[in-house]
């Protein structure tokens, strides 16, 4: 039986991630077989790797070349450069990818750029869509220096919104402004954002006190989209404020659930075209070999860099 190399959880190595021989993927009729050239890391899958049992194969994002078109004739043909995502196991030399989770790449978009897009870009795009027509509206984004935050800032600005972002450290404020923020709140206290509100849309990823404060800054009929809890999983909210404001919505965005109601290939195509037109910058802060995955994963968990980390399989 043929085999490939893939990243698997190994509790006995530093960082719990190791490259090992595994069984080659079995491809269903609706899947293309992709030779992976680049992958990117997301906080959720790295956190999972720190807890899941030995042998589990993490990874969502990938970019590469189709080496076998789906047997049902759908999706990109063999030889096509593509970007895509899977529910697990993308950190491998070869991956079977459902064709509705793949899109082709223009020649001007690199594998590294493409690999940074699927989870972070899709999440940012979905969150912004919950705000509806954003031209002239006010948008508040927390966790602005992460991959989702930096994509969300750029996309919100392209939509014509007035955007307020956050940065825990003063030295990162310029990065948030470069991504499109009109104002940047520095520090852990979100209360100063009140000066620029109320907000028609809030994209919140920290949880805890930050989420509670964000809810108090909503305009009537507005939406807060919560996409994570990197600071705290629980929040105490003032229900009286929500009722007084009226018609506000708290939307919990789960990437896996969103996959069920969206055609991911179309979303990826939109993002890829924006990159090709140089209207969307891929915020890649770390590029390395996948042999360094254990070290890079630990640096991500320790917040030692902003934006995205991309690893090459060459």
C-alpha positions as CSV (number, residue, x, y, z in Angstrom):
1,X,0.0,0.0,0.0
2,X,1.4,3.4,-1.0
3,X,2.2,6.0,1.6
4,X,2.9,9.8,1.9
5,X,4.3,12.0,4.6
6,X,2.0,14.0,6.8
7,X,2.0,16.0,10.1
8,X,0.6,13.9,13.0
9,X,0.2,14.5,16.7
10,X,3.0,12.8,18.6
11,X,3.0,13.6,22.4
12,X,6.6,12.5,22.6
13,X,8.2,15.2,20.5
14,X,8.6,18.9,21.3
15,X,5.5,20.8,20.1
16,X,3.5,17.5,19.8
17,X,3.8,17.7,16.0
18,X,5.9,15.4,13.8
19,X,6.1,14.5,10.1
20,X,5.6,10.7,9.6
21,X,4.7,8.2,6.9
22,X,0.9,7.6,6.7
23,X,-1.4,5.8,4.3
24,X,-1.9,7.6,1.0
25,X,-5.4,9.3,0.7
26,X,-8.3,7.4,-0.6
27,X,-10.2,9.6,-3.1
28,X,-14.0,9.6,-3.4
29,X,-15.6,10.4,-6.8
30,X,-16.3,14.0,-5.8
31,X,-12.8,14.7,-4.5
32,X,-9.7,15.9,-6.4
33,X,-6.3,14.6,-5.3
34,X,-4.0,17.6,-4.6
35,X,-0.2,17.7,-4.3
36,X,0.2,20.2,-1.5
37,X,2.8,23.0,-1.9
38,X,2.0,25.2,1.0
39,X,-0.2,25.2,4.2
40,X,-1.0,27.7,6.8
41,X,-1.6,27.5,10.6
42,X,-4.7,28.6,12.4
43,X,-5.0,28.9,16.2
44,X,-7.9,26.5,16.4
45,X,-6.2,23.5,14.8
46,X,-3.0,24.1,16.7
47,X,-4.9,24.2,20.0
48,X,-6.5,20.9,19.0
49,X,-3.1,19.4,18.3
50,X,-2.1,20.2,21.9
51,X,-4.9,18.0,23.2
52,X,-5.9,15.4,20.7
53,X,-4.5,11.8,20.9
54,X,-1.5,10.5,19.1
55,X,-1.9,9.9,15.4
56,X,-4.5,12.7,14.9
57,X,-3.8,14.6,11.7
58,X,-4.5,18.4,11.9
59,X,-4.7,21.0,9.2
60,X,-7.4,22.9,7.4
61,X,-5.7,25.2,4.8
62,X,-3.8,24.1,1.7
63,X,-2.6,25.2,-1.7
64,X,-1.1,23.1,-4.4
65,X,-1.5,21.3,-7.8
66,X,-4.3,18.9,-8.8
67,X,-2.7,15.6,-9.7
68,X,-6.0,13.8,-10.3
69,X,-9.3,15.4,-11.2
70,X,-12.4,14.2,-9.4
71,X,-13.8,11.1,-11.0
72,X,-17.3,12.7,-11.4
73,X,-15.7,15.3,-13.7
74,X,-16.3,18.3,-11.3
75,X,-13.8,20.8,-10.2
76,X,-10.3,21.7,-11.5
77,X,-8.5,19.5,-14.0
78,X,-5.2,17.8,-13.4
79,X,-2.4,20.3,-13.5
80,X,-4.4,23.2,-12.1
81,X,-3.0,25.3,-9.4
82,X,-5.6,25.4,-6.5
83,X,-6.4,26.6,-3.0
84,X,-8.7,24.7,-0.7
85,X,-9.6,23.5,2.7
86,X,-10.6,20.3,4.4
87,X,-12.0,19.5,7.9
88,X,-8.7,17.9,9.0
89,X,-5.5,16.5,7.6
90,X,-4.3,19.2,5.1
91,X,-0.8,19.2,6.5
92,X,0.3,16.4,4.2
93,X,2.1,15.9,0.9
94,X,-1.2,14.8,-0.8
95,X,-4.8,15.5,0.2
96,X,-8.1,14.4,-1.2
97,X,-10.2,17.6,-1.3
98,X,-14.0,17.9,-2.1
99,X,-14.3,19.9,-5.3
100,X,-16.7,22.4,-3.7
101,X,-13.9,23.3,-1.3
102,X,-11.4,24.1,-4.1
103,X,-10.9,27.0,-6.5
104,X,-8.3,27.6,-9.1
105,X,-5.5,30.2,-8.7
106,X,-4.5,32.9,-11.1
107,X,-0.9,32.8,-12.2
108,X,-0.2,36.0,-10.2
109,X,-1.2,34.5,-6.8
110,X,1.5,32.4,-5.1
111,X,0.9,29.2,-3.2
112,X,1.9,31.0,0.0
113,X,-0.6,33.8,-0.5
114,X,-3.3,31.3,-1.4
115,X,-2.6,29.0,1.6
116,X,-3.2,31.9,4.0
117,X,-6.8,32.5,2.7
118,X,-9.2,29.7,3.4
119,X,-10.1,29.7,7.1
120,X,-9.0,33.2,8.0
121,X,-10.3,34.9,4.8
122,X,-13.5,32.9,4.7
123,X,-14.2,33.6,8.4
124,X,-13.6,37.4,7.9
125,X,-15.9,37.4,4.8
126,X,-18.7,35.5,6.5
127,X,-18.5,37.8,9.6
128,X,-18.7,40.9,7.5
129,X,-21.7,39.6,5.5
130,X,-23.7,39.5,8.7
131,X,-23.5,43.3,8.8
132,X,-25.2,43.6,5.4
133,X,-24.6,46.8,3.3
134,X,-21.6,48.5,5.0
135,X,-21.1,51.6,3.0
136,X,-20.8,54.5,5.5
137,X,-21.5,52.1,8.4
138,X,-19.3,51.9,11.5
139,X,-17.5,48.5,12.1
140,X,-15.6,47.5,15.2
141,X,-13.1,44.7,15.0
142,X,-11.3,43.1,18.0
143,X,-8.3,40.8,17.7
144,X,-7.2,43.0,14.8
145,X,-3.6,41.7,14.6
146,X,-4.6,38.1,13.9
147,X,-5.2,36.6,10.5
148,X,-9.0,36.9,10.6
149,X,-8.7,40.5,12.0
150,X,-6.3,41.7,9.3
151,X,-8.4,40.2,6.5
152,X,-11.6,41.7,8.1
153,X,-10.1,45.2,8.3
154,X,-9.2,45.2,4.6
155,X,-12.5,43.7,3.5
156,X,-14.5,46.2,5.7
157,X,-12.6,49.1,4.2
158,X,-13.2,47.8,0.7
159,X,-16.9,47.8,1.6
160,X,-16.8,51.5,2.4
161,X,-17.1,51.2,6.2
162,X,-15.6,53.4,8.9
163,X,-13.5,50.8,10.7
164,X,-12.2,50.8,14.3
165,X,-9.6,48.2,15.3
166,X,-7.7,47.1,18.4
167,X,-4.1,46.4,19.3
168,X,-2.9,45.1,22.7
169,X,0.5,46.6,22.1
170,X,1.2,50.1,20.8
171,X,3.8,48.9,18.4
172,X,1.1,47.0,16.5
173,X,-1.2,50.0,16.0
174,X,0.5,50.9,12.7
175,X,-0.1,47.4,11.4
176,X,-3.8,47.7,12.1
177,X,-4.0,51.1,10.4
178,X,-2.2,49.8,7.4
179,X,-4.9,47.1,7.1
180,X,-7.6,49.8,6.9
181,X,-8.5,50.9,10.4
182,X,-9.5,54.5,10.7
183,X,-9.0,54.4,14.5
184,X,-7.1,52.0,16.7
185,X,-7.8,51.3,20.4
186,X,-4.5,50.3,22.2
187,X,-4.6,48.1,25.2
188,X,-6.9,45.5,26.8
189,X,-9.7,48.0,27.6
190,X,-12.3,48.3,24.8
191,X,-14.2,51.1,26.5
192,X,-12.4,54.0,24.6
193,X,-14.0,52.6,21.4
194,X,-17.3,54.2,22.6
195,X,-16.0,57.5,21.3
196,X,-16.2,56.3,17.7
197,X,-19.5,54.4,18.0
198,X,-22.2,53.2,18.1
199,X,-21.4,50.4,15.7
200,X,-23.5,48.7,13.1
201,X,-21.3,45.6,13.1
202,X,-18.9,44.3,15.7
203,X,-16.5,41.3,14.9
204,X,-15.4,40.0,18.2
205,X,-12.8,37.3,18.9
206,X,-11.6,37.8,22.4
207,X,-14.6,36.9,24.6
208,X,-14.9,37.7,28.3
209,X,-15.0,41.4,29.3
210,X,-14.2,42.5,25.7
211,X,-17.3,40.8,24.4
212,X,-19.4,42.4,27.2
213,X,-18.1,45.8,26.4
214,X,-18.6,45.3,22.6
215,X,-22.3,44.5,23.1
216,X,-22.8,47.8,25.0
217,X,-21.4,49.7,21.9
218,X,-24.0,48.4,19.4
219,X,-26.4,50.7,17.5
220,X,-30.1,49.8,17.3
221,X,-30.7,47.0,14.8
222,X,-27.0,46.1,14.7
223,X,-25.1,42.8,15.0
224,X,-22.2,41.5,17.0
225,X,-20.5,38.4,15.4
226,X,-18.5,36.5,17.9
227,X,-15.8,34.2,16.3
228,X,-13.7,33.1,19.3
229,X,-12.7,33.5,22.9
230,X,-8.9,33.9,22.9
231,X,-9.1,35.9,26.2
232,X,-11.9,34.2,28.0
233,X,-14.7,31.8,27.2
234,X,-17.3,33.3,29.5
235,X,-18.7,36.8,29.6
236,X,-21.1,38.7,31.9
237,X,-23.4,40.9,29.9
238,X,-25.8,43.7,30.8
239,X,-29.1,42.5,29.4
240,X,-30.7,45.9,30.2
241,X,-28.4,47.7,27.8
242,X,-29.3,45.2,25.0
243,X,-33.0,45.6,25.6
244,X,-32.8,49.4,25.7
245,X,-30.8,49.5,22.5
246,X,-33.2,47.2,20.7
247,X,-33.2,44.9,17.7
248,X,-29.6,43.8,18.3
249,X,-28.2,40.4,17.4
250,X,-25.4,38.3,18.9
251,X,-24.3,35.8,16.2
252,X,-22.0,32.9,17.0
253,X,-20.0,32.2,13.9
254,X,-18.7,28.6,13.7
255,X,-16.6,27.8,10.7
256,X,-17.7,24.2,10.5
257,X,-21.4,25.1,10.6
258,X,-20.9,27.9,8.0
259,X,-19.5,25.3,5.6
260,X,-22.9,23.7,5.5
261,X,-24.6,26.8,4.1
262,X,-21.9,28.3,1.8
263,X,-20.3,27.2,-1.4
264,X,-16.7,27.6,-0.2
265,X,-15.2,27.5,-3.7
266,X,-17.1,30.7,-4.6
267,X,-15.9,32.5,-1.5
268,X,-12.3,31.4,-2.1
269,X,-12.6,32.6,-5.7
270,X,-13.7,36.1,-4.5
271,X,-10.8,36.3,-2.1
272,X,-8.3,35.0,-4.7
273,X,-9.4,37.6,-7.2
274,X,-9.0,40.4,-4.7
275,X,-5.4,39.2,-4.1
276,X,-4.8,39.0,-7.8
277,X,-6.0,42.6,-8.2
278,X,-3.8,43.7,-5.3
279,X,-6.8,44.8,-3.4
280,X,-6.3,42.3,-0.6
281,X,-3.0,41.8,1.1
282,X,-2.2,38.4,2.6
283,X,-0.8,39.2,6.1
284,X,1.9,36.5,6.1
285,X,4.3,37.2,9.0
286,X,6.1,33.8,9.1
287,X,7.3,31.6,6.2
288,X,9.2,28.5,6.9
289,X,9.6,24.8,6.0
290,X,7.0,22.4,7.2
291,X,9.8,20.6,9.1
292,X,9.7,23.6,11.5
293,X,6.0,23.1,12.2
294,X,6.4,22.3,15.9
295,X,8.4,25.5,16.6
296,X,6.1,27.7,14.5
297,X,3.0,26.2,16.2
298,X,4.4,27.1,19.6
299,X,5.2,30.6,18.5
300,X,1.7,31.0,17.3
301,X,0.2,29.9,20.6
302,X,2.5,32.2,22.5
303,X,1.5,35.2,20.2
304,X,5.0,35.8,19.1
305,X,3.9,37.1,15.7
306,X,0.9,38.8,14.1
307,X,-1.0,37.7,11.0
308,X,-0.5,34.3,9.4
309,X,2.2,31.6,9.3
310,X,2.7,29.7,6.0
311,X,4.8,26.6,5.7
312,X,6.2,25.2,2.4
313,X,6.4,21.5,1.7
314,X,9.3,21.7,-0.7
